[in-house]
Amino acid sequence: MQRCPAPCLPQDGDHKRWKVRLLDEDLEHHFSPSDLVFLSPDADEALTCVDKSKVYVIGGLVDVSVQKRSSLTRARELGATAVRLPLRECAPRPDVHPILSVVSVVSMLAAVNSGASWEEAIGAALPKRFMERREAEAAARGE
């Protein structure tokens, strides 16, 4: 986590409790593809439950560009599973942007792993500004 830019980590230091591994080598040197679950906003299938026996790969891009389909492509290259968060199905609004911070994604996974519903986990982890922006855009369109 030493190489992760400060904006991608929680300000309160909560990330120090996460069970994460920073790898310099490729994933396939450490894990079997059958144990990997890539979280990709481009995947067709939604994640329905958190399997404690799996290794979840969360790609965090902390810059102004998003590389479309990169995590989905990498999962396919390795023969690993790729799923998306169930935002369309469970977010407070169906138009929530699927590109989220590492902090938001880890918070959602941790909450669901601890027994929260996806609706509760997503609602608690989404930054308020996401919801406010979408509501303002809908109001401007007259919806």
Secondary structure, 3 states (H helix, E strand, C coil): CCCCCHHHCCCCCHHHHCCCCCCCCCHHHCCCHHHEEEECCCCCCECCCCCCCCEEEECCCCCCCCCCCHHHHHHHHHCCEEEECCHHHHCCCCCCCCCCCHHHHHHHHHHHHCCCCHHHHHHHHCCHHHHHHHHHHHHHCCC
